Amino acid sequence: MKIIVPMAGRGSRLRPHTLVTPKPLVPVGGKPIVHRLVEDIAAVCADKIDEIAFVIGDFGAEVEKELIAVAEKLGAKGSIHYQLEPLGTGHAVLCAKEKLEGPVVVAFADTLFKADFKINPNDDGILWVKQIEDPSAFGVIKMNENREIIDFVEKPQEFVSDLAMIGIYYFKDGAKLRTELEYLIDNNIMNSNEYQLPDALRRLTNAGYKFKPGEVSEWLDCGNKAVTVQTNQRVLEYDFEKNLPMVAPTAEIIDSVIIPPCFIGEGVVIENSVVGPHVSLGKNTRVVNSVISNSNIQQHSELIQVVLKDSMIGSHAAFVGTAKDLSLGDYSTIVE
């Protein structure tokens, strides 16, 4: 089994946190989004993940090294592919076309999910979907009486279905997807000036390829600061329920109270503070004389005499003062 992860976009809705770090590498619960995504996929795959192909922009050698490490931590080979022009989701997948052979999962790296099903290797394909109240802002699926997907509708203004596609797909035969994506590009079939993956899915369906829905119990978005903080809260709760280690042994907690669930990274120092619930502190961050709850703090940052709630702080940031709701990017300093 291979996984292709298109992630060339910089994540403009999550700025300033994505000005330095690509969105899929922003940690939630102390772990990069893309790392959690491939873990979630591995949990629903009956087969071992052999390779993870990352489709990126010009992110630099350090980012590429980190992505390869993400794959290796899951016992898979990592490979890097490039999408240097924003030509759509179909084009992004085809940038890793040599990996479109055999069973393949395509997963766009801006969402996390929880599901209670296993991929049936006999199915032609599976689309991960979530039932939502207002489907008008999403792409949705249409099904027949056999619960086979027969069409894909983008942002329907009239009710078609309440099952929204979350951007994760399984293909029993990746080569068939490659053929349809190449057809789109060879014939310049575009939608909004981009080559779109749903157009290739529709061609597969019309040719007899049978997709089934894989319904997820929870869909965790990481599109902007507010929803990323909420996602951080949920993954901390999941990790806590699984009794995973969440406080690094090298962390120093001095005259402070930690209210779980919290992630406390390596080398973190907490003095005279109350931290939690639902707080992530990245490695080597220092918190002094502060009260922090429901916030996602990245690495090597310093928070002194602050009151933070529902906030997100980048890496190498310093904040001295008082705040209630903050979105502070990497390498920033605030003194009040």
Secondary structure, DSSP 4 states (H G I P E B T S, - for coil): -EEEEE--S--GGGTTTTTTS-GGGSEETTEEHHHHHHHHHHHH-SS---EEEEEE-S--HHHHHHHHHHHHHTT-EEEEEE--S---HHHHHHTTGGG-SSSEEEE-TTEEEE------TTSSEEEEEEE-S-GGGSEEEEE-TTS-EEEEEES-SS-S-SEEEEEEEEES-HHHHHHHHHHHHHTT--BTTB--HHHHHHHHHHTT--EEEEE-SEEEE-SSHHHHHHHHHHHHHHHHHTT---B-TT-EEES-EE-SSEEE-TT-EEES-EE-SSEEE-TT-EEES-EEESEEE-SS-EEES-EEES-EE-TT-EEES--SS-EE-TT-EEE-
